[in-house]
Structure formats: structure tokens, C-alpha cells
Amino acid sequence: MVLLNPLRLDRPYPDERSAEVMRRTVEFFEAKGLAQVKEDDRAAVWYRDFLEFAREERLFATMCTRAGYGAPDGRWDTWRICEFAEILGFYGLPYWYTWQVSVLGLGPIWMSGNEAVKQETARLLEKGGIFAYGLSEKAHGADLYSTEMTMTPAGDGTWRANGRKYYIGNGNEAALVSTFAKMADTGEWCFFATDPTRPGYTCVQNVVHSQNFVAEYELADYVVRPEDILLRGDAAWDAALNTVNIGKFNLGWASIGICTHAFYEALHHAANRRLYGMAVTDFSHVKALFTDAYCRLAAMKLVALRTADYMRSASADDRRYLLYNPVVKMKVTTQGEDVINHMWDVIAAKGFEKDTYFEMAARDIRALPKLEGTVHVNIALIVKFMENYFFHPVALPPVPRRDDPADDEFLFNQGPARGLGKIRFHDFRPIFERFDLPNVRLFQEQTRALEQMLMLATPTKEQAADVDFLLALGEIFTLVVYAQLFLENAEIYGVEADLVDQVFDVLVRDFSRFAVILQGKPTTTAAQAEHCLQMIRRPVPDPERYGRVWQQVFALRDAYTMNP
Ligand SMILES: Cc1cc2nc3c(=O)[nH]c(=O)nc-3n(C[C@H](O)[C@H](O)[C@H](O)COP(=O)(O)OP(=O)(O)OC[C@H]3O[C@@H](n4cnc5c(N)ncnc54)[C@H](O)[C@@H]3O)c2cc1C
């Protein structure tokens, strides 16, 4: 069974403590109950109860302390982070968010050489501290070059920081805020550890209305001492991007957790609702919507898990994760929207009711594609890898499932965020060959048609500069990478052929849809448009396979209901 069921936590961990973190987190939310989770959501209550529990249970200390800095159970272990993020999303995005922005705030700290701040951070985590990442500013969005937070030398070896940051989660209660700034004299970038209790730090407002505190904060002549400096110059710039590399992966897991809970709730409702003397799940279109939702969700999870393997195995010589990670960020999170859309079409009015988890899910699932780099920003990144991916594969060591208790040291030592065009990939074709299934074969035909287009009607320089065109092309390329990662994990986890082929039924339809979109772009040439039409395929229908997968889905109708 691919999906998380909090009532049956059976994911293998090499140590008891990791399993305990998952179990205790589930126990907290089940004891809190759905009614209270929803009431707190409606009233936008700051999640002090959860943070108090996390402190008592040392949840963030275990999950977010780098090995060697705190208690022996602390390590940065992406294998267990996946499930922790999934569980938090499963019970409510706000709980995930306060942990997630702590992850981001910790990025520049653990990446720095400032041992004193790192030791202090381990102590703060042990005491239940949360953290914040002060990167964004009100006027600049993705354009970090325009950062206005300024550090001016005071002449005595210290600096005065002045400026405002906007959209900064945990800015109200963070133990430390990693603030990104520019040196007034040299123009160098800098990250420094900001202590919100020191003079000059003002939490101005919460810019959202939710359980989260997404702060605007101001630094006014805030004294930055040399011992507060985390990183300077290119290292600070790289840390800004490399921290987002670590963090944005978790957005996929929030989507997976949200969709999984919403799936149980929606299926249970539909299977037990009777119209015209039959169950809603007896309608053929309802079966189709739930089957698609389940396939998309299973693929989301297997792709994200596979990407974790590449992140954990990354090195200066193997940076394939820099493609797979934005694929998780952009594709898993938008697939999450599709999953919720499919199910909302079925449960209709129920999805608005204040007492449901679904009502919260339908709102929150929209956030994940937009945060930490929009879908556009991530596709623009992804297309940089396209040429090497298709046309210059190299032999690289196969990456196994990484469920070992390692501290993911390389993630904090990723090096320069440049040179993306030089990253090479293994040949994606053999994994497709190893699955002799009708819809996988169709997908291969579609992929070959895409490669033909790239070779015979290569996008021009003007098209490469046209983001609208590039995004449409990037959607199709992303789908190929997504399918590759799914198959690699389907093989590792021994996913049955029925489900694999049914997932490809969905992917073949998506491929055709994206091909039509690219074909319709105003700057697509006539030759390219012709190639796009060659990418369109009708999935191979197989009523028996479909029936078996539907039975798998339907069997989950009473699998989980949250404690009221
Ligand atoms: C609830 C919430 C919590 C947040 N928490 C934090 C936090 O804790 N710390 C923090 O630092 N930030 C945080 N943020 C900021 C968040 O990461 C940014 O808002 C997000 O990355 C999107 O930026 P923007 O909305 O300003 O879009 P803009 O950057 O203004 O983009 C506008 C449009 O241009 C497009 N665009 C921009 N650049 C490119 C490009 N290079 N290629 C293609 N298209 C592009 C975008 O896709 C978008 O459509 C938070 C935001 C919210 C809403």
C-alpha cells in the first residue's frame, strides 16, 4: 500500500527514535481531533499547543539538528523528513508550515562555518526553538538581486542593518532569523543570524490571516556583530538558493499529505452516499475520477521518494537532484491540485462544509505550487537541463533506495549554484524498456515524437527567450522526467503492473494535453505544431486492468477516518 495511513505506520526505520517521532506526532493530532483542528483553523489560532508538544517531545531537535551538534538522535535525514512532512501536511498545512520555515531558517546556519551559532542553534532546537528565513521583500518577489536590506559598517567592526522583510514565517516567535542582506560598502551579499529579542528588531505585522504568522519585520539600526555573520559574498548568495533547494522538496510532501487525507475523507463520503438507490461510487465517472486521483497520488509519492534517493546520494559529481527536485516542487504540487479537483467534482457540496478536512485541503493545496519559487520559476529552471537529459546521457552509478540513517551532509555543502547546463544525467530510456506495458510503450512513442521535434524543428533563440513558449515545452519535458522517476521507484518498490499501466494511462493523456497546448502557442512554428500533433495518443483501454485498480481504490473507502 503506497499511501500513508496514520493508523498503520509501517514504514521501516533503522532506529526506534525515528519511528517514535512519527508515532508521537500522529498521536498528538489524533488526540487533538478533527473538530479542534478545524476550530483552530477557522479562528486562525497560533499553534502553540503543537509547538509545546514538539518541544516536549524534542521533535524538531531530532529532525533538524545536524549530526554531531546535539543529542545522538539528531541528524538531517531526508528519508525520515519525507514522512514527517507528509504527516504534518496530512493533519494541516499550518503545522507543516511552522516546521518548514524553521527548515529554511536553519539552512544558512548549517551551511555556514560559524561554529558558535551552530552550537547555539542545537541548544535552541533542544529547548523547542523555531526558526525563520528572512529572504523575501515586499517589492521584489523572485528578484533577489534587488534586495534592499542593507548592512552599513559602523566603523567599530559592527554593522547597522536597516530594511524590511516581508512574508517571513515564524517572524513573531523565531529564536533566530536568518536574514539576507547586502553590504552597503562592498555590495557583497550576506546572511546573518538575527535575534528578534535584541534592540532594532520589530515584528510589524502578520501579512496573512491564518494560523501562520507570516511576518513583515523591520530592522532599524540593528547591530550586526562579526559573530552574527553566517555567510558572505558568493557563499551567501549560493546559500540562499541552496537552502531553497532543501526546502522546496518538502512542498511536494505537504501536497502528498493533504491529498492523502482528503482522499480518505472524500472516498468514504462518496462510497456511503446513496443517490437513486445506488452509491455515488457506482457512477462510472466517479470511478474514473477516483481512479485518476489515486493514480496521480501514488505517482506523486513514488516520484518524491525517488527524488529523496538522489538528494541523499548527491555529490559535487552527481547533481542530478537539481533537476529532480524542482520537478517535485512544481509537478507534485500541481498534481496535488489535480487530485483535489477530481475529488471535489465528486463530493461537491460536502467539500464546503466547515467540519470537513476537505474544506481546508481545497484551500491549502493551492499554496504549494506558489511558494518557494512559482511553477514558472521552476519550469524555467527545469528547461536548462533538457538538452543534456535527452541528447548527452552518460553512465552514472545507479542510486539505490536511501533509507539508511545518514546525515545528509552534502545538502549543506552544495557549492556554487551555477553550472546547471553542465549537469549530466543517466539515459532515461532503459527504465522505460524494462516495463513491457501498453501505456508505457505509448508514452515512449510520445517521448520519441518530442525528441524528433527538438532535433528537426529545434526551438530558435527567440523561442528560448520567450518564457510563454518555454513553459509550454517545459511542461512536456517535466512529464518525461516525472515518468522516469516514477518507473524507477515502481521497480524498486515492486509496484504491480496494473497500477503502473493505469498511471501511464493518465500520463499518456497528460502528454497529449500538453502537446495540444504547445501546438497552440502563438510562436510555435508550423513544423513544430506538426510534431506536436504527432505526440497525441489515445491510451490503451483495458477494462479488466481498470476494474482491478478500481477495486484497489474502492477497498480504501473505510481505511481511515480522523478521530473527531
Ligand atoms: C504564505 C507565504 C509564506 C511565505 N513564507 C516565506 C518565508 O518564510 N520566507 C521568505 O523568504 N519568503 C516567504 N514567502 C515568499 C514566497 O516564497 C514568494 O512570495 C514566492 O516565491 C513567490 O513570489 P511572489 O509572489 O513575490 O512572485 P513574483 O516574484 O512577484 O512573481 C510574479 C510573477 O512573475 C513570475 N516570475 C518571476 N520570476 C520569474 C522567472 N525567473 N521566470 C519565470 N517567471 C518568473 C512568477 O511566476 C509570477 O507569476 C512566503 C509567501 C507566502 C505567500
Ligand as a Chemical Component Dictionary entry (heavy atoms), coordinates in Angstrom:
data_LIG
# 
_chem_comp.id                   LIG 
_chem_comp.type                 NON-POLYMER 
_chem_comp.pdbx_formal_charge   0 
_chem_comp.three_letter_code    LIG 
# 
loop_
_chem_comp_atom.comp_id 
_chem_comp_atom.atom_id 
_chem_comp_atom.alt_atom_id 
_chem_comp_atom.type_symbol 
_chem_comp_atom.charge 
_chem_comp_atom.model_Cartn_x 
_chem_comp_atom.model_Cartn_y 
_chem_comp_atom.model_Cartn_z 
_chem_comp_atom.pdbx_ordinal 
LIG C1  C1  C 0 2.149  32.313 2.961   1  
LIG C2  C2  C 0 3.512  32.684 2.486   2  
LIG C3  C3  C 0 4.611  32.334 3.226   3  
LIG C4  C4  C 0 5.906  32.682 2.805   4  
LIG N1  N1  N 0 6.982  32.391 3.623   5  
LIG C5  C5  C 0 8.208  32.907 3.306   6  
LIG C6  C6  C 0 9.301  32.824 4.234   7  
LIG O1  O1  O 0 9.166  32.268 5.321   8  
LIG N2  N2  N 0 10.497 33.371 3.889   9  
LIG C7  C7  C 0 10.677 34.003 2.695   10 
LIG O2  O2  O 0 11.778 34.493 2.446   11 
LIG N3  N3  N 0 9.656  34.103 1.782   12 
LIG C8  C8  C 0 8.430  33.585 2.071   13 
LIG N4  N4  N 0 7.383  33.727 1.183   14 
LIG C9  C9  C 0 7.609  34.372 -0.123  15 
LIG C10 C10 C 0 7.417  33.415 -1.288  16 
LIG O3  O3  O 0 8.431  32.463 -1.338  17 
LIG C11 C11 C 0 7.327  34.219 -2.573  18 
LIG O4  O4  O 0 6.212  35.022 -2.419  19 
LIG C12 C12 C 0 7.169  33.305 -3.753  20 
LIG O5  O5  O 0 8.424  32.768 -4.061  21 
LIG C13 C13 C 0 6.570  33.957 -4.963  22 
LIG O6  O6  O 0 6.991  35.280 -5.106  23 
LIG P1  P1  P 0 5.974  36.442 -5.491  24 
LIG O7  O7  O 0 4.613  36.072 -5.105  25 
LIG O8  O8  O 0 6.506  37.673 -4.907  26 
LIG O9  O9  O 0 6.023  36.433 -7.074  27 
LIG P2  P2  P 0 6.906  37.391 -8.003  28 
LIG O10 O10 O 0 8.342  37.036 -7.806  29 
LIG O11 O11 O 0 6.498  38.808 -7.820  30 
LIG O12 O12 O 0 6.495  36.886 -9.435  31 
LIG C14 C14 C 0 5.461  37.493 -10.252 32 
LIG C15 C15 C 0 5.245  36.626 -11.476 33 
LIG O13 O13 O 0 6.425  36.568 -12.262 34 
LIG C16 C16 C 0 6.824  35.214 -12.474 35 
LIG N5  N5  N 0 8.290  35.104 -12.427 36 
LIG C17 C17 C 0 9.132  35.708 -11.536 37 
LIG N6  N6  N 0 10.410 35.368 -11.815 38 
LIG C18 C18 C 0 10.384 34.536 -12.881 39 
LIG C19 C19 C 0 11.385 33.834 -13.619 40 
LIG N7  N7  N 0 12.685 33.941 -13.311 41 
LIG N8  N8  N 0 10.985 33.045 -14.644 42 
LIG C20 C20 C 0 9.688  32.907 -14.956 43 
LIG N9  N9  N 0 8.695  33.545 -14.292 44 
LIG C21 C21 C 0 9.033  34.354 -13.266 45 
LIG C22 C22 C 0 6.191  34.444 -11.336 46 
LIG O14 O14 O 0 5.945  33.088 -11.677 47 
LIG C23 C23 C 0 4.884  35.175 -11.109 48 
LIG O15 O15 O 0 3.914  34.699 -11.993 49 
LIG C24 C24 C 0 6.078  33.379 1.584   50 
LIG C25 C25 C 0 4.959  33.715 0.829   51 
LIG C26 C26 C 0 3.686  33.404 1.278   52 
LIG C27 C27 C 0 2.505  33.827 0.459   53 
# 
loop_
_chem_comp_bond.comp_id 
_chem_comp_bond.atom_id_1 
_chem_comp_bond.atom_id_2 
_chem_comp_bond.value_order 
_chem_comp_bond.pdbx_ordinal 
LIG C1  C2  SING 1  
LIG C2  C3  SING 2  
LIG C2  C26 DOUB 3  
LIG C3  C4  DOUB 4  
LIG C4  N1  SING 5  
LIG C4  C24 SING 6  
LIG N1  C5  DOUB 7  
LIG C5  C6  SING 8  
LIG C5  C8  SING 9  
LIG C6  O1  DOUB 10 
LIG C6  N2  SING 11 
LIG N2  C7  SING 12 
LIG C7  O2  DOUB 13 
LIG C7  N3  SING 14 
LIG N3  C8  DOUB 15 
LIG C8  N4  SING 16 
LIG N4  C9  SING 17 
LIG N4  C24 SING 18 
LIG C9  C10 SING 19 
LIG C10 O3  SING 20 
LIG C10 C11 SING 21 
LIG C11 O4  SING 22 
LIG C11 C12 SING 23 
LIG C12 O5  SING 24 
LIG C12 C13 SING 25 
LIG C13 O6  SING 26 
LIG O6  P1  SING 27 
LIG P1  O7  DOUB 28 
LIG P1  O8  SING 29 
LIG P1  O9  SING 30 
LIG O9  P2  SING 31 
LIG P2  O10 DOUB 32 
LIG P2  O11 SING 33 
LIG P2  O12 SING 34 
LIG O12 C14 SING 35 
LIG C14 C15 SING 36 
LIG C15 O13 SING 37 
LIG C15 C23 SING 38 
LIG O13 C16 SING 39 
LIG C16 N5  SING 40 
LIG C16 C22 SING 41 
LIG N5  C17 SING 42 
LIG N5  C21 SING 43 
LIG C17 N6  DOUB 44 
LIG N6  C18 SING 45 
LIG C18 C19 SING 46 
LIG C18 C21 DOUB 47 
LIG C19 N7  SING 48 
LIG C19 N8  DOUB 49 
LIG N8  C20 SING 50 
LIG C20 N9  DOUB 51 
LIG N9  C21 SING 52 
LIG C22 O14 SING 53 
LIG C22 C23 SING 54 
LIG C23 O15 SING 55 
LIG C24 C25 DOUB 56 
LIG C25 C26 SING 57 
LIG C26 C27 SING 58 
# 
